[in-house]
Amino acid sequence: MRPVSQQNVEMVRYVYESGLIDRDPEELMKLASPDVEYVNPPYAVEPGVRRGVVAVAQAMRRFAEVWEESRHELREMYDCGDIVVAAVSWHIRSRESQKTLVNHEAHTWTLREGRIARFEWGQDLGKALEAAGVPG
């Protein structure tokens, strides 16, 4: 039997490598707990916390509709037990542009009993790791 933290890492890796994070959010929500939380940072277009699979899927869908192209590339993962922090390159292109932009983000996944309980994104990997309990 694999340790729980290794199962958490494998689930998060699957979310990126399968492209699940870039597809229909309802598919991603099949891996979530009913009380899942989605956290946008204060500097996001729509900051704040969404709770529950319906609200989270709606927020993710609304955000994705803005982009002609949106693809997350997993660069590195940090196993913090029930929390997995992912360093991600997010490739985006708006509907009005031919130019693809790349944002470097830190995604923090909290897993509980094999389900996604919380997803939070930001742009500061150091802060994400510190919040997950990794000493700086």
Chimera marker file (.cmm) of the C-alpha trace (Angstrom):
<marker_set name="trace">
<marker id="1" x="0.000" y="0.000" z="0.000" r="1" g="1" b="0" radius="0.5"/>
<marker id="2" x="1.363" y="3.443" z="-0.999" r="1" g="1" b="0" radius="0.5"/>
<marker id="3" x="1.596" y="6.167" z="1.636" r="1" g="1" b="0" radius="0.5"/>
<marker id="4" x="-1.295" y="8.620" z="1.508" r="1" g="1" b="0" radius="0.5"/>
<marker id="5" x="0.977" y="11.524" z="0.562" r="1" g="1" b="0" radius="0.5"/>
<marker id="6" x="2.267" y="9.554" z="-2.443" r="1" g="1" b="0" radius="0.5"/>
<marker id="7" x="-1.328" y="8.920" z="-3.547" r="1" g="1" b="0" radius="0.5"/>
<marker id="8" x="-1.985" y="12.665" z="-3.239" r="1" g="1" b="0" radius="0.5"/>
<marker id="9" x="1.038" y="13.459" z="-5.418" r="1" g="1" b="0" radius="0.5"/>
<marker id="10" x="-0.094" y="10.912" z="-8.004" r="1" g="1" b="0" radius="0.5"/>
<marker id="11" x="-3.602" y="12.413" z="-8.111" r="1" g="1" b="0" radius="0.5"/>
<marker id="12" x="-2.281" y="15.940" z="-8.629" r="1" g="1" b="0" radius="0.5"/>
<marker id="13" x="0.144" y="14.711" z="-11.302" r="1" g="1" b="0" radius="0.5"/>
<marker id="14" x="-2.795" y="13.016" z="-13.051" r="1" g="1" b="0" radius="0.5"/>
<marker id="15" x="-4.808" y="16.276" z="-13.033" r="1" g="1" b="0" radius="0.5"/>
<marker id="16" x="-2.062" y="18.001" z="-15.033" r="1" g="1" b="0" radius="0.5"/>
<marker id="17" x="-0.719" y="15.181" z="-17.197" r="1" g="1" b="0" radius="0.5"/>
<marker id="18" x="-4.187" y="14.121" z="-18.343" r="1" g="1" b="0" radius="0.5"/>
<marker id="19" x="-5.115" y="17.741" z="-19.111" r="1" g="1" b="0" radius="0.5"/>
<marker id="20" x="-8.019" y="17.458" z="-16.691" r="1" g="1" b="0" radius="0.5"/>
<marker id="21" x="-7.327" y="20.916" z="-15.281" r="1" g="1" b="0" radius="0.5"/>
<marker id="22" x="-7.762" y="22.408" z="-18.752" r="1" g="1" b="0" radius="0.5"/>
<marker id="23" x="-10.950" y="20.575" z="-19.715" r="1" g="1" b="0" radius="0.5"/>
<marker id="24" x="-14.534" y="20.707" z="-18.515" r="1" g="1" b="0" radius="0.5"/>
<marker id="25" x="-14.488" y="21.536" z="-14.779" r="1" g="1" b="0" radius="0.5"/>
<marker id="26" x="-17.294" y="19.040" z="-14.096" r="1" g="1" b="0" radius="0.5"/>
<marker id="27" x="-14.804" y="16.256" z="-14.881" r="1" g="1" b="0" radius="0.5"/>
<marker id="28" x="-12.309" y="17.680" z="-12.397" r="1" g="1" b="0" radius="0.5"/>
<marker id="29" x="-15.058" y="18.028" z="-9.783" r="1" g="1" b="0" radius="0.5"/>
<marker id="30" x="-15.636" y="14.254" z="-9.941" r="1" g="1" b="0" radius="0.5"/>
<marker id="31" x="-12.368" y="14.027" z="-7.960" r="1" g="1" b="0" radius="0.5"/>
<marker id="32" x="-13.464" y="16.620" z="-5.397" r="1" g="1" b="0" radius="0.5"/>
<marker id="33" x="-15.173" y="16.417" z="-2.045" r="1" g="1" b="0" radius="0.5"/>
<marker id="34" x="-18.716" y="17.889" z="-1.938" r="1" g="1" b="0" radius="0.5"/>
<marker id="35" x="-17.470" y="20.858" z="0.130" r="1" g="1" b="0" radius="0.5"/>
<marker id="36" x="-14.484" y="21.612" z="-2.132" r="1" g="1" b="0" radius="0.5"/>
<marker id="37" x="-13.065" y="25.140" z="-2.004" r="1" g="1" b="0" radius="0.5"/>
<marker id="38" x="-11.548" y="27.136" z="-4.887" r="1" g="1" b="0" radius="0.5"/>
<marker id="39" x="-9.483" y="30.126" z="-3.765" r="1" g="1" b="0" radius="0.5"/>
<marker id="40" x="-8.575" y="33.046" z="-6.017" r="1" g="1" b="0" radius="0.5"/>
<marker id="41" x="-5.969" y="35.467" z="-4.628" r="1" g="1" b="0" radius="0.5"/>
<marker id="42" x="-6.818" y="39.115" z="-3.879" r="1" g="1" b="0" radius="0.5"/>
<marker id="43" x="-5.237" y="40.241" z="-7.180" r="1" g="1" b="0" radius="0.5"/>
<marker id="44" x="-7.379" y="37.896" z="-9.319" r="1" g="1" b="0" radius="0.5"/>
<marker id="45" x="-10.108" y="39.264" z="-11.598" r="1" g="1" b="0" radius="0.5"/>
<marker id="46" x="-12.685" y="37.540" z="-9.353" r="1" g="1" b="0" radius="0.5"/>
<marker id="47" x="-10.956" y="37.190" z="-5.948" r="1" g="1" b="0" radius="0.5"/>
<marker id="48" x="-12.318" y="35.142" z="-3.099" r="1" g="1" b="0" radius="0.5"/>
<marker id="49" x="-13.414" y="31.648" z="-2.163" r="1" g="1" b="0" radius="0.5"/>
<marker id="50" x="-15.998" y="29.491" z="-3.949" r="1" g="1" b="0" radius="0.5"/>
<marker id="51" x="-17.421" y="26.515" z="-2.046" r="1" g="1" b="0" radius="0.5"/>
<marker id="52" x="-19.082" y="23.344" z="-3.295" r="1" g="1" b="0" radius="0.5"/>
<marker id="53" x="-18.727" y="21.481" z="-6.585" r="1" g="1" b="0" radius="0.5"/>
<marker id="54" x="-21.391" y="23.541" z="-8.399" r="1" g="1" b="0" radius="0.5"/>
<marker id="55" x="-19.966" y="26.951" z="-7.426" r="1" g="1" b="0" radius="0.5"/>
<marker id="56" x="-16.386" y="25.845" z="-8.115" r="1" g="1" b="0" radius="0.5"/>
<marker id="57" x="-17.252" y="24.383" z="-11.526" r="1" g="1" b="0" radius="0.5"/>
<marker id="58" x="-19.155" y="27.566" z="-12.463" r="1" g="1" b="0" radius="0.5"/>
<marker id="59" x="-16.241" y="29.805" z="-11.459" r="1" g="1" b="0" radius="0.5"/>
<marker id="60" x="-13.718" y="27.664" z="-13.342" r="1" g="1" b="0" radius="0.5"/>
<marker id="61" x="-15.909" y="27.516" z="-16.453" r="1" g="1" b="0" radius="0.5"/>
<marker id="62" x="-16.561" y="31.272" z="-16.432" r="1" g="1" b="0" radius="0.5"/>
<marker id="63" x="-12.843" y="31.960" z="-16.147" r="1" g="1" b="0" radius="0.5"/>
<marker id="64" x="-11.886" y="29.495" z="-18.903" r="1" g="1" b="0" radius="0.5"/>
<marker id="65" x="-14.373" y="31.026" z="-21.369" r="1" g="1" b="0" radius="0.5"/>
<marker id="66" x="-12.175" y="34.121" z="-21.635" r="1" g="1" b="0" radius="0.5"/>
<marker id="67" x="-9.308" y="32.239" z="-23.305" r="1" g="1" b="0" radius="0.5"/>
<marker id="68" x="-8.967" y="30.917" z="-26.816" r="1" g="1" b="0" radius="0.5"/>
<marker id="69" x="-6.225" y="28.644" z="-25.519" r="1" g="1" b="0" radius="0.5"/>
<marker id="70" x="-5.369" y="27.648" z="-21.960" r="1" g="1" b="0" radius="0.5"/>
<marker id="71" x="-2.912" y="24.939" z="-20.982" r="1" g="1" b="0" radius="0.5"/>
<marker id="72" x="-1.185" y="24.197" z="-17.685" r="1" g="1" b="0" radius="0.5"/>
<marker id="73" x="2.267" y="22.620" z="-17.734" r="1" g="1" b="0" radius="0.5"/>
<marker id="74" x="3.447" y="20.971" z="-14.535" r="1" g="1" b="0" radius="0.5"/>
<marker id="75" x="7.061" y="21.910" z="-13.771" r="1" g="1" b="0" radius="0.5"/>
<marker id="76" x="7.564" y="20.540" z="-10.271" r="1" g="1" b="0" radius="0.5"/>
<marker id="77" x="5.601" y="19.173" z="-7.317" r="1" g="1" b="0" radius="0.5"/>
<marker id="78" x="6.233" y="19.383" z="-3.592" r="1" g="1" b="0" radius="0.5"/>
<marker id="79" x="4.802" y="16.692" z="-1.321" r="1" g="1" b="0" radius="0.5"/>
<marker id="80" x="3.629" y="18.321" z="1.903" r="1" g="1" b="0" radius="0.5"/>
<marker id="81" x="1.483" y="15.438" z="3.164" r="1" g="1" b="0" radius="0.5"/>
<marker id="82" x="-2.188" y="16.357" z="2.763" r="1" g="1" b="0" radius="0.5"/>
<marker id="83" x="-1.065" y="19.335" z="0.677" r="1" g="1" b="0" radius="0.5"/>
<marker id="84" x="0.653" y="19.181" z="-2.694" r="1" g="1" b="0" radius="0.5"/>
<marker id="85" x="2.149" y="22.358" z="-4.110" r="1" g="1" b="0" radius="0.5"/>
<marker id="86" x="2.636" y="22.417" z="-7.875" r="1" g="1" b="0" radius="0.5"/>
<marker id="87" x="4.905" y="24.834" z="-9.738" r="1" g="1" b="0" radius="0.5"/>
<marker id="88" x="3.070" y="25.388" z="-13.012" r="1" g="1" b="0" radius="0.5"/>
<marker id="89" x="3.549" y="27.253" z="-16.279" r="1" g="1" b="0" radius="0.5"/>
<marker id="90" x="0.200" y="28.449" z="-17.556" r="1" g="1" b="0" radius="0.5"/>
<marker id="91" x="0.108" y="29.057" z="-21.314" r="1" g="1" b="0" radius="0.5"/>
<marker id="92" x="-2.749" y="31.333" z="-22.381" r="1" g="1" b="0" radius="0.5"/>
<marker id="93" x="-3.905" y="33.128" z="-25.501" r="1" g="1" b="0" radius="0.5"/>
<marker id="94" x="-6.850" y="35.494" z="-25.568" r="1" g="1" b="0" radius="0.5"/>
<marker id="95" x="-9.431" y="35.456" z="-28.329" r="1" g="1" b="0" radius="0.5"/>
<marker id="96" x="-8.140" y="38.808" z="-29.637" r="1" g="1" b="0" radius="0.5"/>
<marker id="97" x="-4.453" y="37.873" z="-29.820" r="1" g="1" b="0" radius="0.5"/>
<marker id="98" x="-2.189" y="35.536" z="-31.720" r="1" g="1" b="0" radius="0.5"/>
<marker id="99" x="0.434" y="35.782" z="-28.986" r="1" g="1" b="0" radius="0.5"/>
<marker id="100" x="0.625" y="33.137" z="-26.262" r="1" g="1" b="0" radius="0.5"/>
<marker id="101" x="1.583" y="34.360" z="-22.790" r="1" g="1" b="0" radius="0.5"/>
<marker id="102" x="3.139" y="32.219" z="-20.081" r="1" g="1" b="0" radius="0.5"/>
<marker id="103" x="2.431" y="32.839" z="-16.397" r="1" g="1" b="0" radius="0.5"/>
<marker id="104" x="4.344" y="31.020" z="-13.680" r="1" g="1" b="0" radius="0.5"/>
<marker id="105" x="2.019" y="29.994" z="-10.885" r="1" g="1" b="0" radius="0.5"/>
<marker id="106" x="1.943" y="28.014" z="-7.669" r="1" g="1" b="0" radius="0.5"/>
<marker id="107" x="-1.079" y="25.753" z="-7.244" r="1" g="1" b="0" radius="0.5"/>
<marker id="108" x="-1.829" y="24.427" z="-3.783" r="1" g="1" b="0" radius="0.5"/>
<marker id="109" x="-3.972" y="21.292" z="-3.619" r="1" g="1" b="0" radius="0.5"/>
<marker id="110" x="-5.329" y="20.086" z="-0.289" r="1" g="1" b="0" radius="0.5"/>
<marker id="111" x="-6.526" y="16.495" z="-0.377" r="1" g="1" b="0" radius="0.5"/>
<marker id="112" x="-8.700" y="14.738" z="2.169" r="1" g="1" b="0" radius="0.5"/>
<marker id="113" x="-9.495" y="11.020" z="2.033" r="1" g="1" b="0" radius="0.5"/>
<marker id="114" x="-8.300" y="10.816" z="-1.573" r="1" g="1" b="0" radius="0.5"/>
<marker id="115" x="-10.464" y="13.737" z="-2.764" r="1" g="1" b="0" radius="0.5"/>
<marker id="116" x="-9.656" y="17.331" z="-3.672" r="1" g="1" b="0" radius="0.5"/>
<marker id="117" x="-10.781" y="19.453" z="-0.722" r="1" g="1" b="0" radius="0.5"/>
<marker id="118" x="-9.215" y="22.776" z="-1.717" r="1" g="1" b="0" radius="0.5"/>
<marker id="119" x="-7.472" y="24.346" z="-4.706" r="1" g="1" b="0" radius="0.5"/>
<marker id="120" x="-5.695" y="27.666" z="-4.378" r="1" g="1" b="0" radius="0.5"/>
<marker id="121" x="-3.554" y="29.436" z="-6.926" r="1" g="1" b="0" radius="0.5"/>
<marker id="122" x="-1.110" y="32.274" z="-6.723" r="1" g="1" b="0" radius="0.5"/>
<marker id="123" x="2.061" y="33.575" z="-8.297" r="1" g="1" b="0" radius="0.5"/>
<marker id="124" x="4.492" y="33.186" z="-5.398" r="1" g="1" b="0" radius="0.5"/>
<marker id="125" x="5.873" y="29.655" z="-5.026" r="1" g="1" b="0" radius="0.5"/>
<marker id="126" x="7.794" y="30.561" z="-1.869" r="1" g="1" b="0" radius="0.5"/>
<marker id="127" x="4.639" y="31.792" z="-0.118" r="1" g="1" b="0" radius="0.5"/>
<marker id="128" x="2.707" y="28.708" z="-1.236" r="1" g="1" b="0" radius="0.5"/>
<marker id="129" x="5.392" y="26.405" z="0.153" r="1" g="1" b="0" radius="0.5"/>
<marker id="130" x="5.608" y="28.389" z="3.395" r="1" g="1" b="0" radius="0.5"/>
<marker id="131" x="1.820" y="28.208" z="3.830" r="1" g="1" b="0" radius="0.5"/>
<marker id="132" x="2.044" y="24.437" z="3.240" r="1" g="1" b="0" radius="0.5"/>
<marker id="133" x="4.540" y="24.131" z="6.080" r="1" g="1" b="0" radius="0.5"/>
<marker id="134" x="7.797" y="23.911" z="4.122" r="1" g="1" b="0" radius="0.5"/>
<marker id="135" x="10.444" y="25.948" z="5.941" r="1" g="1" b="0" radius="0.5"/>
<marker id="136" x="11.995" y="28.709" z="3.831" r="1" g="1" b="0" radius="0.5"/>
<link id1="1" id2="2" r="1" g="1" b="0" radius="0.2"/>
<link id1="2" id2="3" r="1" g="1" b="0" radius="0.2"/>
<link id1="3" id2="4" r="1" g="1" b="0" radius="0.2"/>
<link id1="4" id2="5" r="1" g="1" b="0" radius="0.2"/>
<link id1="5" id2="6" r="1" g="1" b="0" radius="0.2"/>
<link id1="6" id2="7" r="1" g="1" b="0" radius="0.2"/>
<link id1="7" id2="8" r="1" g="1" b="0" radius="0.2"/>
<link id1="8" id2="9" r="1" g="1" b="0" radius="0.2"/>
<link id1="9" id2="10" r="1" g="1" b="0" radius="0.2"/>
<link id1="10" id2="11" r="1" g="1" b="0" radius="0.2"/>
<link id1="11" id2="12" r="1" g="1" b="0" radius="0.2"/>
<link id1="12" id2="13" r="1" g="1" b="0" radius="0.2"/>
<link id1="13" id2="14" r="1" g="1" b="0" radius="0.2"/>
<link id1="14" id2="15" r="1" g="1" b="0" radius="0.2"/>
<link id1="15" id2="16" r="1" g="1" b="0" radius="0.2"/>
<link id1="16" id2="17" r="1" g="1" b="0" radius="0.2"/>
<link id1="17" id2="18" r="1" g="1" b="0" radius="0.2"/>
<link id1="18" id2="19" r="1" g="1" b="0" radius="0.2"/>
<link id1="19" id2="20" r="1" g="1" b="0" radius="0.2"/>
<link id1="20" id2="21" r="1" g="1" b="0" radius="0.2"/>
<link id1="21" id2="22" r="1" g="1" b="0" radius="0.2"/>
<link id1="22" id2="23" r="1" g="1" b="0" radius="0.2"/>
<link id1="23" id2="24" r="1" g="1" b="0" radius="0.2"/>
<link id1="24" id2="25" r="1" g="1" b="0" radius="0.2"/>
<link id1="25" id2="26" r="1" g="1" b="0" radius="0.2"/>
<link id1="26" id2="27" r="1" g="1" b="0" radius="0.2"/>
<link id1="27" id2="28" r="1" g="1" b="0" radius="0.2"/>
<link id1="28" id2="29" r="1" g="1" b="0" radius="0.2"/>
<link id1="29" id2="30" r="1" g="1" b="0" radius="0.2"/>
<link id1="30" id2="31" r="1" g="1" b="0" radius="0.2"/>
<link id1="31" id2="32" r="1" g="1" b="0" radius="0.2"/>
<link id1="32" id2="33" r="1" g="1" b="0" radius="0.2"/>
<link id1="33" id2="34" r="1" g="1" b="0" radius="0.2"/>
<link id1="34" id2="35" r="1" g="1" b="0" radius="0.2"/>
<link id1="35" id2="36" r="1" g="1" b="0" radius="0.2"/>
<link id1="36" id2="37" r="1" g="1" b="0" radius="0.2"/>
<link id1="37" id2="38" r="1" g="1" b="0" radius="0.2"/>
<link id1="38" id2="39" r="1" g="1" b="0" radius="0.2"/>
<link id1="39" id2="40" r="1" g="1" b="0" radius="0.2"/>
<link id1="40" id2="41" r="1" g="1" b="0" radius="0.2"/>
<link id1="41" id2="42" r="1" g="1" b="0" radius="0.2"/>
<link id1="42" id2="43" r="1" g="1" b="0" radius="0.2"/>
<link id1="43" id2="44" r="1" g="1" b="0" radius="0.2"/>
<link id1="44" id2="45" r="1" g="1" b="0" radius="0.2"/>
<link id1="45" id2="46" r="1" g="1" b="0" radius="0.2"/>
<link id1="46" id2="47" r="1" g="1" b="0" radius="0.2"/>
<link id1="47" id2="48" r="1" g="1" b="0" radius="0.2"/>
<link id1="48" id2="49" r="1" g="1" b="0" radius="0.2"/>
<link id1="49" id2="50" r="1" g="1" b="0" radius="0.2"/>
<link id1="50" id2="51" r="1" g="1" b="0" radius="0.2"/>
<link id1="51" id2="52" r="1" g="1" b="0" radius="0.2"/>
<link id1="52" id2="53" r="1" g="1" b="0" radius="0.2"/>
<link id1="53" id2="54" r="1" g="1" b="0" radius="0.2"/>
<link id1="54" id2="55" r="1" g="1" b="0" radius="0.2"/>
<link id1="55" id2="56" r="1" g="1" b="0" radius="0.2"/>
<link id1="56" id2="57" r="1" g="1" b="0" radius="0.2"/>
<link id1="57" id2="58" r="1" g="1" b="0" radius="0.2"/>
<link id1="58" id2="59" r="1" g="1" b="0" radius="0.2"/>
<link id1="59" id2="60" r="1" g="1" b="0" radius="0.2"/>
<link id1="60" id2="61" r="1" g="1" b="0" radius="0.2"/>
<link id1="61" id2="62" r="1" g="1" b="0" radius="0.2"/>
<link id1="62" id2="63" r="1" g="1" b="0" radius="0.2"/>
<link id1="63" id2="64" r="1" g="1" b="0" radius="0.2"/>
<link id1="64" id2="65" r="1" g="1" b="0" radius="0.2"/>
<link id1="65" id2="66" r="1" g="1" b="0" radius="0.2"/>
<link id1="66" id2="67" r="1" g="1" b="0" radius="0.2"/>
<link id1="67" id2="68" r="1" g="1" b="0" radius="0.2"/>
<link id1="68" id2="69" r="1" g="1" b="0" radius="0.2"/>
<link id1="69" id2="70" r="1" g="1" b="0" radius="0.2"/>
<link id1="70" id2="71" r="1" g="1" b="0" radius="0.2"/>
<link id1="71" id2="72" r="1" g="1" b="0" radius="0.2"/>
<link id1="72" id2="73" r="1" g="1" b="0" radius="0.2"/>
<link id1="73" id2="74" r="1" g="1" b="0" radius="0.2"/>
<link id1="74" id2="75" r="1" g="1" b="0" radius="0.2"/>
<link id1="75" id2="76" r="1" g="1" b="0" radius="0.2"/>
<link id1="76" id2="77" r="1" g="1" b="0" radius="0.2"/>
<link id1="77" id2="78" r="1" g="1" b="0" radius="0.2"/>
<link id1="78" id2="79" r="1" g="1" b="0" radius="0.2"/>
<link id1="79" id2="80" r="1" g="1" b="0" radius="0.2"/>
<link id1="80" id2="81" r="1" g="1" b="0" radius="0.2"/>
<link id1="81" id2="82" r="1" g="1" b="0" radius="0.2"/>
<link id1="82" id2="83" r="1" g="1" b="0" radius="0.2"/>
<link id1="83" id2="84" r="1" g="1" b="0" radius="0.2"/>
<link id1="84" id2="85" r="1" g="1" b="0" radius="0.2"/>
<link id1="85" id2="86" r="1" g="1" b="0" radius="0.2"/>
<link id1="86" id2="87" r="1" g="1" b="0" radius="0.2"/>
<link id1="87" id2="88" r="1" g="1" b="0" radius="0.2"/>
<link id1="88" id2="89" r="1" g="1" b="0" radius="0.2"/>
<link id1="89" id2="90" r="1" g="1" b="0" radius="0.2"/>
<link id1="90" id2="91" r="1" g="1" b="0" radius="0.2"/>
<link id1="91" id2="92" r="1" g="1" b="0" radius="0.2"/>
<link id1="92" id2="93" r="1" g="1" b="0" radius="0.2"/>
<link id1="93" id2="94" r="1" g="1" b="0" radius="0.2"/>
<link id1="94" id2="95" r="1" g="1" b="0" radius="0.2"/>
<link id1="95" id2="96" r="1" g="1" b="0" radius="0.2"/>
<link id1="96" id2="97" r="1" g="1" b="0" radius="0.2"/>
<link id1="97" id2="98" r="1" g="1" b="0" radius="0.2"/>
<link id1="98" id2="99" r="1" g="1" b="0" radius="0.2"/>
<link id1="99" id2="100" r="1" g="1" b="0" radius="0.2"/>
<link id1="100" id2="101" r="1" g="1" b="0" radius="0.2"/>
<link id1="101" id2="102" r="1" g="1" b="0" radius="0.2"/>
<link id1="102" id2="103" r="1" g="1" b="0" radius="0.2"/>
<link id1="103" id2="104" r="1" g="1" b="0" radius="0.2"/>
<link id1="104" id2="105" r="1" g="1" b="0" radius="0.2"/>
<link id1="105" id2="106" r="1" g="1" b="0" radius="0.2"/>
<link id1="106" id2="107" r="1" g="1" b="0" radius="0.2"/>
<link id1="107" id2="108" r="1" g="1" b="0" radius="0.2"/>
<link id1="108" id2="109" r="1" g="1" b="0" radius="0.2"/>
<link id1="109" id2="110" r="1" g="1" b="0" radius="0.2"/>
<link id1="110" id2="111" r="1" g="1" b="0" radius="0.2"/>
<link id1="111" id2="112" r="1" g="1" b="0" radius="0.2"/>
<link id1="112" id2="113" r="1" g="1" b="0" radius="0.2"/>
<link id1="113" id2="114" r="1" g="1" b="0" radius="0.2"/>
<link id1="114" id2="115" r="1" g="1" b="0" radius="0.2"/>
<link id1="115" id2="116" r="1" g="1" b="0" radius="0.2"/>
<link id1="116" id2="117" r="1" g="1" b="0" radius="0.2"/>
<link id1="117" id2="118" r="1" g="1" b="0" radius="0.2"/>
<link id1="118" id2="119" r="1" g="1" b="0" radius="0.2"/>
<link id1="119" id2="120" r="1" g="1" b="0" radius="0.2"/>
<link id1="120" id2="121" r="1" g="1" b="0" radius="0.2"/>
<link id1="121" id2="122" r="1" g="1" b="0" radius="0.2"/>
<link id1="122" id2="123" r="1" g="1" b="0" radius="0.2"/>
<link id1="123" id2="124" r="1" g="1" b="0" radius="0.2"/>
<link id1="124" id2="125" r="1" g="1" b="0" radius="0.2"/>
<link id1="125" id2="126" r="1" g="1" b="0" radius="0.2"/>
<link id1="126" id2="127" r="1" g="1" b="0" radius="0.2"/>
<link id1="127" id2="128" r="1" g="1" b="0" radius="0.2"/>
<link id1="128" id2="129" r="1" g="1" b="0" radius="0.2"/>
<link id1="129" id2="130" r="1" g="1" b="0" radius="0.2"/>
<link id1="130" id2="131" r="1" g="1" b="0" radius="0.2"/>
<link id1="131" id2="132" r="1" g="1" b="0" radius="0.2"/>
<link id1="132" id2="133" r="1" g="1" b="0" radius="0.2"/>
<link id1="133" id2="134" r="1" g="1" b="0" radius="0.2"/>
<link id1="134" id2="135" r="1" g="1" b="0" radius="0.2"/>
<link id1="135" id2="136" r="1" g="1" b="0" radius="0.2"/>
</marker_set>
